[in-house]
């Protein structure tokens, strides 16, 4: 009775949105404690979610510093997965394991960031002789660095740890494939325009929040055994909530050049810029509803940014396929009998627990841009031309001039 009375006093404080329990009711006390824990977890997750969203908007305001954010998240996710392998396989006695894991991370990042530098900042590369050398032999240098790590791994093999060492070698490379490769796609999406970075990330966050809320208040039907807390009600509610969120966010961001213009390096001002003439998908257009829809609605046309239609596709993927990244992570954690990847964020787990769906979303966004959005980019072509030798540039100029004259675009040469 004394313990029950103590719980009764604590759990009926007015700060919690529940009515006091009738005295000496063990079943209701158990329910009350469960609700207390549930609401406490909800508040922790909610407050930290708002803090992370606020920080995300601050990073957006700061602009190109998002590159540093992406790299920081990538390194932290890599560390969390590597540490799991280190603990699960009891790899404490393996020679050079941690050193080689981080060495391979540096090699892969050197390769990907070098490729990005050569592709997007050709004008900057042309001005620096040292950078020209690194870009010219970039892939050879990258392969040489990786080969050195490979030889170090072979030299580290010891008879009593052969199998475990190869387990961890594979573990490291799969982690690099999942984390580093896909984070590189996030950066490429960013260079296509901040809107391709912000909207995909935001709609995944929106889907996570909406699915959690709908599941919390209305969830009854389990969705998948890998995640017992996921429900069909949360899944469906998250789908419709994400569509609305993506559609509205696309409308708001498509109005600003800062978000829709590709990030480029201006060699004249020696600065990164996001200033351009918006492409057609960011220009308001009028669409006519199908005849069957016109009979239902009171209007026949609607004005939209074409990007809003693309945002519907992205939102559909984020809400229907994106959660499978979370299911995959849940299966991974169950396989190794861990609750979270880490305890970095109270109530949320590790950084990887928050970005398990983001990497899958980033890959889809990159593929979607390459397949349906991206066309010839004159600025990139110009950057590649500027890297060529003067005689090569002159040869291309003469070829283009002759072709334009043959098509009647330029007047024929005077005799």
N, C-alpha and C positions, 0 to 999 in steps of 0.2 A: 504493500500500500504506500509506503514512504517513497519508493522509486517511482511509482505511478504518479503520486502527487507532485513530485519534482518535475517529471516530464509534462504534466498538465500545466504547471505554472510557466515553464519555459516556452512550450509550444502554443500557448494561447496569448502570447504577447500581442498587443494591438498592431505591431509592425507587420504581421502576416495576415493575408486576406482570407482567414478562415474563422468560422464561428467556434466558440469554446466547446469542448467535448463534455458530454454528461459524465459525471464521475463514475469510476470503476467500470469502464467498458473496454476491455482488452482488445476486442476486434476493431473498434473505432480508433483506439490509440494506435494500433498498427497501421491502419489506413492513414491516420493523421501524420504519423512519422514518415510514411512513404511520400505523402503529398508535400510535406515539409522539405524532404530531400530533393524531390522533383522540382519544386519551385525555387529552392536555393540554387540548384544547378542551372535552372533557366535564367535566373538573374545574373549569375556569374557569366554564362555564355552571352547573354544579351549585352551586358555592360562592356565586356571585352570585344564583342563584335562591333559595337558602336565606336570603340576606341580604334580598332583596326581600320574601319571604314573612314574615320576622320583622318587617320594617318595616310590612308590611300589618297584621299583628296588633297592632302598637303603635298604629297609627292607629285601628283598631277600638276599642281600649281607650280612646283619647282622645275617641271619640264624634263630635260635630258637626264637629270639625276636618276630617273627611273632605270637607266642602264645599271647603275650601281645597285639599286634595289633588286633587280632581277638576278644579278650575280650573287648578291648576299643570300637571297632565298635559295638559289641553286646550291651554294656551298653548304648551307645549313641542311637542306634536304639530303644532300650527298652524305654529310656527316651522320645524320640520323640512321640512314639505311646501312651504312658501313658499320656503325656501332652495333646495330642489331646482329649483323653477321658475326661481329667480333665476340658478342656475348653468347649467341646461340650455339656457335660451333666451338666455343671455348678456345679461341685462337690466340690465347695469350702468349704461347711459346713460339709462335710462328716467326721466323726471322724476316724482318723487313716488311711485314704485311702492311702495317699502317703507312710506312714511308712510301711503299710502292703504290698504294691506293691513292694517296695525295699527289704523288708524282704523275700518275696517269691522268688525274683530274686536271693538273696544270697543262699537260701535253694536249689533251683534247680541247681545253679552253683556248690554248694558243692557236690551235688549228682553226677553230670556228671563228674566233674574233679576228684572226688574220684574214679569213675569207670575207668577213663583213667589212673590214677596213678597205680591202681591195675593191669590193663591189660598190660600196656607197660613198667612199671618200677618195675617189681617184684623183681629184684636184689637189687634195692635201698631200697625197702620196707623191705626186709629181714634183712638188716643191722641195721635198726632203730626199737627199741622195741616199741616206741610210735606209729610209723606208722603201725606196725603190728596190734596193738590194733585197730586203726582207720579203717584199711582195713577189719579186721575180723568182726567188727560190723558196717561197713559203712552204709549198707542199713537200719539197725535199727536206727542208729543215724539220718540218713536223714529223715526217716519217722517221728521220734520224733520231729525233728525241724519243719517239715511241719505241723504236728498235732498241735504244739504250735501256729503257725500262724493261722490255721483253727479255733482254740478255741478263739484266739484274735478277729478274724473277727465276730464270733457269739456273743461274748460279746459286740462288738461295735455296734450291730444293735439297731437302734432307730426307734420308731414307724412311725415318719413322713418321714423317708427316706428308708423304707424297700426295695421298688422296685429299687430305684436308687443304693442302696448299692449292691444288687445282680447283677445289670447291670455291675457295676464296678468290682465286684469280677470275673464275667465271662470275662470282658474285659482284666483284668490282666492275667488270665490263658490262654486265646487265644494268647495274646502277648508272653507269655512265650513259648507256643508251637511253634509259628512261628519263634521267634527270637532265643531263647536260645537252643532249641532242634536242630535246623538246624545249628547253629554256632558250636555246639558240633560235628556235622558231618564234618564240615570244618576242625576241629582239628584232627579228626580221619583220614581224607584224607591226612593231612599233615604228620602224622606219617607213612603212607604207602609209603612216598617218596615225596619230595618237588615238583616233577613234577606233581603229582596228585593234588597239591594245586595251582601251578602257572598256568598250562595250562587251567584248567576250568575257573579260574578267568580272565585270559587274553583273552580267546576267547569271553567271555561275554562282556568285554570292547571293543574288536574289533568289535563285532556285533553291539554294541551300536553306535560306531563311524561310521562304514560303513553304517549302516541304516540311520543315521543322514545325512551323506554326500550325499548318493544317493537320499534320500528324499529331501534334500535341493536343489540340482541341477536339479533333474529329476522328483521329485514327482508331480504327477498329480491326481492319483486315490486314494481316501480315502480308508483306510484299515478297520478300526473299529470305531464305533461311540464313544466308551469310550475314544479313543485318536484321536481326529480329525486331529492332525498334522502327524500321522503315515500314510504312503502311501504304496501301493503295490510295487511301484518302489523301495522304500527304503527297504521294507521287502525282496524282491527278491535279490536286490543288496547286502544287508547285509548277506544273506545266502551264496552266492558265495564268497564274501569277507572273511567271517568267515571260510569257508572251507580251503581257501588258507592260511589264517593266522594260523589256528590250525595245518595244515599239516607242514608248515615251522617251526613253533615254536617247535613242537614235534621232528622234525629232529635235531634242534639245541640243545635242552636240553637232548635228549636221549644219547648224546655222553659223558656225564659227570656223574661220580659216585655221585658227590655231590647232584645232582638232582634226581637220580633214586633210590638211596639206602634208605631204611626205616630209620627213625630217631630212634636210640636206645640209651639206657644208658649203658655205659661200666663200670662195677663195678671195674675193675682193674685200669683204669685210672681216675675213678670218673668223667667222662665227657660224654656229649652227642656226639654221632658219627653218621656219614653217610658214612660208609665204608663197602663195601660188594662186592661179585661177582655178577654183574648184572644178573638179570633173563633173560629168553629167549626173552621176549618181548622187551628188550633193547639191543639185539644183532642183528647186520645187517644180513639180510637173503635175498636170491634171490627168486623172484616170477616170474612165467611164465604167460604171458598174455593169455587169452582165444584165441582160434584159430580165431574167428571172429575179435577180436581186432588186432591180428597179421597181418591180411590182410590190415588193415587200417594204422597201425603204421609201422615205419621202423625198430623197434627193437622188440625182442620177450620176453626179460626178463627185470626186473628192480630190483635194490637193495633197500630195505626199512627196516627200523626198524618196527617190528610188532606194536609197540606203535603208529606209524603214522596212522595205520589203525584204531586203537582205537580212536585216536584223531579225525578222520573223524566222528565217531559215536558221540563223545562228541560235536563236532562242529555242527553237524546236530541238536542235541537236543538244543544247545544254540541258534541257529538261528531260529528254527521252533517252539519249545515249550517254550524255555526260555522267549521270549517276553511276554508270557501270565502272567508271574509274574509281568511284568510292567503294563499289562492291568488290572490285579487284583488290583494293587496299584492305578491305575487311577480311577477304579470304587470305591475304598474305599475313595479316596479323594473327588470324586464327591458326594458320599453319604453324606459326612459331610461338603461339600461346602468349601473346602480348596484347595489352589493351590499347595502347597508343604507340606511335613511333617514338615519341619522347614526351616530356612534360614541360615543354617550353612555354606554352600558353595555358594557364589554368582554365579548366573547363572545356578546352578544345584539344589538348594533346600537343603534338609536335607541329612544326611547320609543314611537314609532309602530310599530316592529317587534314590540313586546310587546303593543300594544293594538289591533292590526289586527282581531282577532276579538272583542275586548271590546265595541267599539262596536256591532257587529252583534248581539251577545248582549244588550246593553242595550236595543236597539230591540225585539227580540223579547219580552224580559221586560216592557217597558212595554205592548206590544200585548196580551200574554197577561193581564196584570193588568186592563187595561181591558175585555177581552172576557169573561173567565171568573171574575175574582176580585172586582173592585171593585163595591161596591153603594152605595146612598145613604149618605153620611157626615154624620151629624147635626152634628158639630162644624164642618164646612165650611159647612153651611147656616146654622148659628148665626152664624158669622163674617160671612157675607154679609148676614145680617139686621142685625147690629150696625152695619154701614156705612150703612144706610138712615137717612133722616130719621125723627124720632120719630113724625110723623103716618103715615108709610108703615109703620112697625113696628106702630103701633096698628091700622091697617087690616088687616094680615096677621093680627094677634092675633084680631081680631073675626071674620074669615073662618074661621080655624081653630077658634075656639070654637063657632061656629054649625055647622060641619061635624061636629065631634065630638058635639055634642048631637043632630044628626039621626041619627047612627049609634048613638046610645044609650050612648056611652062616657062622656059627661058628663051629669049630671042636668039636666032641663029648667029653664029660668029660672023663678024664683018670680014669680007674678003680683002 
